[in-house]
Amino acid sequence: MRTTLVLATTAVLLGGGLAATPQATAATVDTSATYVLVNRNSGKALDLYNFATNDGARITQWSRNDGAWQQWQFVDSGGGYYRVKSRHSGKVLEFASTADRAGLVQNTDANRTGQQFRLADSDGGHVRLVNRASGKAVDVLDFSAADGADLIQWPDTGGANQQWQLVRLGSAAPGTFANPIKRNGPDPWLQHHNGYYHLATTTWNNTITMRRSRTLAGLATATDQVIFNLSGRPNGCCNMWAPEFHLLNGRWYLYYVAGQNVQDFNPTQRLHVLESSGSDPMGPYSFKADLGNTWELDPSILQHGGKLYLMGSAMDGTQSLTITPLSNPWTISGSRRTISQPTLSWERQTHPVNEGAEPLYRNGRTMIVYSASACWGPDYKLGLLTLTGSDPLNRSHWTKSPNPVFQRSDANGVFAPGHNGFFKSPDGTEDWIVYHANDSAGGGCDMNRSTRAQKFTWNSDGTPNFGTPVRLGTTLAAPSGEPAA
């Protein structure tokens, strides 16, 4: 989509109050493309309720899943107006009257003015859908963030509940990709190995899955394959979180969190590790070991001075970063130590948390990038620890950066970016971060978080520069060295 970003006033609709109407400019879309329309206020998608195919079926908002009932094409009606056609039913959106609060429905395409909409630009690349017959905008009733909330027409105020992000679906152009690379993909871990990207994410059930693709763009449609089933294990019925796979001594070791069928934030979550039979990240795997017998989350492996260390997140007054020495990839050889607690104000938003520690190495420097604040709030973000001494087990040998290194971008509609990992481009020349984030400030700590990736650079002081999390749907250059599509 190409848009001209013009906003005549900063006034918006807050709560139920009225605001001045922004000056509208005409945006254009690709009529050969398919889009998902995501509401700026709720982060949810314009959805054909209950998969209906009949005339008069109501249109609502729903958590984004990219099903055909959430896919829309724009049919040119001339004069800057379009009909919005469902990929599921073949019918188009319509307001059957010009009254305030008239419900949005689908009907057979007759090219009536009540079926024609103009795309009016709002800031940050969002658009408002303004009906030709009424001059009113498609609006989420009462600023609701609930699944199934009604869509109505209301005078064009420019409120966030009238603004929609058009996320283009389909294959990326060769040499490009767009986020997300996995919808419903929290806690991602991604590695490029032997010509393929391999991606594993939280499943929240008793399976560990992985998908692979020769291109980053291809991960979005790759099939999740079950590589291990935890059924029958004491801590294997459910709540599988945060899988990571590390190549150590010629085999892959897959670390994960799993627990029993009790409340999510619960005392049964434990760390475990699998071992591959060979050098393929997809396995097969066998169970290798339990790693501790107390509550702990987010395992990762730090390598320093020829030694291995298990990193995690456990309770030490507050949820804190921990490190434990290993004698090999599956055997603990000493006491667990705390190396960071959420002491700074930006680590304590919604709830004090340090978790998701991930190693980062460059030019002999050892660093940890970790997630801070509550994952169920919009201010989940990344912080940085640098090993300024020689002993990773000694808390005083780690120095915490005073400011976060990656955080929400309201302008780009990215909230709670965190729980990251790192990978190299196929040719080894570029550094990339993979992370999850929410589409709205109201997003939670659940399976609706999506996997995203972007290239990062380095500051002159040797610290990483992750930049700003990019907007969903933005076309990005693929990692260097990817094969042609």
N, C-alpha and C positions, 0 to 999 in steps of 0.2 A: 504494500500500500504506500502511495505517496501522499503526503499531507503538507499543507501550508499552515504552520503553527502561528496563528494570530489570536490573541486574546485581548479584547478591548477593555476588560475590567477585571479586577481581582475579586470582585464580589461573587460569592457562591451561596448556595443554599445550605444552611446548617440547621439540623433539626427540622422543624416545620416552618421556619421563617422564609420569607421571600427575599430574593436578591435580584440585582439588575441582570438582564439577559446579555450574555456575551455576544459580540458581533460575530456572526457566523461566516465562515468561508467554506467553499466547497472542496471536500476531499475526494479523491478518486480511488477506486479499487480495481483489481484485476478480475474481470468478469469470467475468466477461465479458471480462477482459483477457488478453493474452498477455505472458509474461515470458521473459527470459533470466536464468539463474541463474549468477552469477559468483562463483567461489571467492575468499575473502579472502586465502588464503595464496598461491595461484598466479596469480590474476587471469584464470584461464581458465574457460570456460563448460562447464556440464553438457551433454553432447553424446551423441547417439545414434550410436554408433560405426559408421562405414562406411555411413551412411544406411540402416541395416537396417530392414526392416518386419516381420520374423518374430518370433514368440514366443521368449523366451529370449535375445534379442540383448543384448549387454552395453552398459552405459552407462559412458562415460569422461569425462574432461575434455579440452577442445581449445581452441586459440586462438579467441577469439570472432570469429564472422563473421555472426551473426544469421540464419543459414540456418534453414529450417523444422525441421531436425534439432536445432537449439538453442533452439527455441521451445516453451514449455510453458504449459498452461492448468491451473488448479486447479479440480477438481470437488468440490463439497461432499459430504462423507460424514456430516455431522452430528457433534455433540459436539466441535467444534473440529478435526476431522480432514478431510483432503482427499486425493483421488487426484490425481496429477500426470501429465497427459496430453500426449503428444507431438503437435505440430501436423503432423509429418511422417508418422507411422505410425498415429496414432489409438489407440495402446496406452498403458498407464500403467506408471509405475515400480513395482517390486516387489522385496522381499527374500523369496526362496522358503524361507528358513529363519531361525531366530532365533540362529544361531551367530555368534560373532565372526568377522570377515573374510568373511562371506557376500557375494557380489558383487551389485551392483545391476544389475537387468535390466529389460526391458520385457515385459509380457504383456497379453493381452486383458483388458479391464476386467471384473472379476467382483465388485468392491467387497469383496474379502477384506481382513482386517485387515493382512495383509502388504503390501497396496497402499495403505494409509492412513497419512498422515503429518501430524504436528502441527508447526506453525511456532513454534519457541521463540526468543524474542528474545535477541540478543547486542548488545553495545555498537555504536554507530555505525550503527545501522539494519540490521545483518546479522541473519540468522535461521539456525537450525539445523533440519534436517528430521529429526524424531524419529519412528521407525516405531511404529505402534500395536501390532503383534504382539510385537516384541522390546523396545521401549523404548530402542532404540539409534539412533544418529545416522548420517546419510549422511556418509562420511568419505573424503577423498582418501588413498589408501594411502601410508603412509610420508612424508607431507608432500611428495609429489612435485610438481614444477612442470612436468613434461614433458607434451607432447601425448600423448594415448592412455593416460595413467595410469588405473589401475583405481579405481572407486568401490566402497567396501565399507561394511558397517555395523560400528560400534564403539561401546562405551559412550560416552554423552554427556558429554564432558569440556569442551566449550566451546572446543577448540583452533581456531586460525585455519583449519586444513584442514577443519573441520566447519562453518564459517560461510559463508553465501551471501548475496550481494546480489541482490535481486530487481529487475531493470531492466525496467520496463514498456515495451512496444513499442506502436506504433500512433500515430495522429494525435494531436498535442497539442490541448488545448482551445483555442478561439479566444483569441488574445492571450497565449499562453504557448508555451514550448518547453522541451525538456530536452536536456542534453548526453548523448552526443556529437552534433554536427551533421554529422559525417562519420566513420564508422568506417573505419579504415585511411586516415587522412589526416594524415600528418606534414608539418611545415613549412608551415602554412597561411597564405594571404594572402587577405583578404576585403575587398571594397569594396561600398558601396551606391551604385548609379548608375542614374539614369533608371528608378526604380521597382523595381529588382531588386537582390538580393544576388548577388554574383559571387564564387565561391570556387575557388581553385586550390591544389593541394597537390603534394608530391613524388610522382612515379610510380615512380621507380627503374628506368624503362625508357627507350625512345627517343621517347616521346610527351609532349606537354604537354596537359593536359586542364583543363577548367573546367566547373563546374555553376552553375546560377543558379536563383533562386526569389524570389517576391515576399515570402515570409516566411522568417524564420530557421529555423523548424521544418521548412519545406519542403525545406531543403537536405539534410536527412537522407535523403530518398528521391529527390532530383533525379538526373537522369542525367548522368554525366560525358561531356562531348563533347570529342573530340580537336580541338584548335584549331591544332596544329602538329605535324608529324612530323619528327624530327631525322635520320631515316635518310639516309645518304649524306654527312653532314657529317663532317669530320675528328674532331670531338669530339661526335659525336651518336649513337653506337650505343646508349648506355645511361647509367645513373646520372644521370637528370635529377632534380635536387634544387631545392628552395627557389625556386619561381617567384614573382615579384612583378610586378604591373602598375601603372603610374603614368601618370596623365593629365597630359601635358606639352605645352603649345602646341597643344591641340586633338586630339592623337593619343595613343593608348595605347602605351607602351613596356613590353614584357614582358622582364624580366631573369631569368636562370636560370643554373644550374650544370649542366654535363654533361661526360662524359669518355669514355674508351675502355673496352673490355671487360677491365679488369684489376681488381685488388683494390680494394675500395670506398674505403678511405682511401689514396688513391694520387696520384701526381704528375701525372696527366693531367686532373684536374678543372680546368675553366676557366670564366670568366664570359663570358656572351654576352647579346645583346639583340635582340629582334624589334620591328618597328614595325607598328602597325595601319594599315589603309587609310582608316579613318574613326574615328568616335567610339564605336563599340561595343566594350566590353571583350572580347567573344567573337571579335573579329576581323572579317574575315580578317587574318592577319599575314604578313609577309614577313621573312626574315632580314635584319638590319641591320648587325651588327658583332660582332667578337670584342673583348672588353675585357681586354686583357693577355695575356701568353703564359707566365705562371707559375701555379703552383697557388694557387687562391683559391676561397673559398666564400661563399655567403650574400650576394648583392648586394642593395643597397637604395639609395635616392636621398635625400640630404639637400639641402634648399633653405635657403640662408641668404644674406642681403644681396644678393638678386637673382642668385645664382650656384648652380650645380648641383655636387654632389659625389657620387662613387660610393663607397659604403661596402662593406666586405667583411671577410673573415677570412683571414689568411695567416700563414705561419710567420715569426716574428721571434724565434728562440730557442725560443719557445713559440707556440701558436696564439693570435694576437692580433687586435685590431680595427684595420682600416686605413681610410684615406680618401684619395681621389684626385680632383683637380679635373677637371671636364668643361667643354668649350667648348659642347657641346650634349648632348642625351640619349644620344648614341652615340659621342662622341669624347673620348678622354682628352687632357688638355692640360697635364699636369705629372706630377711624381713621386708615387708612392704613399708615404704616411706612416703610421706606427704611432701610434695615439692611446690605446690601452689594452692592457695585458698582464695576465694572470691572476696578480696578486701577492698577493691576499688569500686567507686559508685557505679561505673558502667558494667561491672561484673555482677551487680546485685539488682538489676531491673526485673521487676515482677517477682523474682526469687533469686537468692544468691546461689550461683552454680559455676563450677569449673569442670569441664568434661571434654571428651573427644580430643585428647592430646594426639597430635600427629607430628612425626619427625620431619625436619627439613634440614638439608645439609648443603653447604656451599663454601668452596675455597677453604676447607678445613674448619669451618664454623658449624657448630651443632645447635640447632634451634628446635623449639616445639611451638607449633601453632595449635591453639586450643579454642574451644567454644565456651562462651561466658554468658551469664544471665539465663533466664528460664526459656526452654525451648517452646513453651506454650504461650509465650509473649512475643510481641513484634520486634523486640530489641535483642534477641539472640544474636550473637556476633562473634568475631574472632579476635583473640589476643595473641601475644607473642612472648615467649620465654627464650632467653639466650644463655647458653652454658658459658659463663665467664670464668669459671674455675675448671678443675680437672675431674671432679667426681660427680657423676650424674645423680648419685644417691644422696648427695649433700644439698639440702635445700638452699643453703647460703651460696652455693656455687651457680645458682640460676638467677638471672636478672630479668625482671618483668618490665616490659615496655609500658609506659604510663598511659598510653592511649590505645584504643582498639585499632586493629589493622584492616578490618573489613566489617562493614555494617550495613544496615538497611538503607535503601534509597527510595524515598517517597516519590521522587520525580520519575523513577523508572518502575514504580509499582513492585518493588522487591522488598520483602519483609522477612525478618528472622533468618538471614543467611548464615549458615554454619555447618558444623559436623563435616569437615572437609577432608580431602585427601589430595595427593599430588601425583602427577604423572608427566612423563617426557613425551614430546612429539615423536613420531616414528623415526625421524632422522636424528633425534637426540639433541637438537639445537635449541628447542624451546621448552620453557617451563609452564605447566598448566595446573590450575586448581580445579578440582571438582567439589561440589557442595550441594546442599539442598536449601530450599527457601520456599516461602509462602507467597501467594499472589495478592494477599490483602493483610491489613493490620489485624484482622479478626481471625486469621488462620491459626490452627492449633498445632500441637505436637503429635501428629497422627500421620496416616498414610496419604493424606492429600498433599504433603510436601513433595516437590518435584526435584529431580536431579538436573543440575546445570553445570556448565564448564566454561572457563575462559582462560586466555593466556595471561600470564603476569610477568612483570619485569623486576628489576632490582634497584634499590636506592644506592646512593654513593657510599653510605655507611655499611653496606653489606646486608641490609635487611630487605625482606621482600616488599614489593609494591603491588598489591593486589588490585588497586584502582577501585572502581565503583561497580557493584553488581549490575549486569546489563539487563535490559528489559526483555521479557519473553518475546520471541518472534523476531528479534533483531538478527539480521543476516551477518554472520561472522566468518572470517577466513578460517578454514580448517587447519588443524595442526600441520606443520611443515613435514613434508615427506609422505603424506597420505597418497595411496595409489589413486589413479583416475577412477571415476565412478564406473 
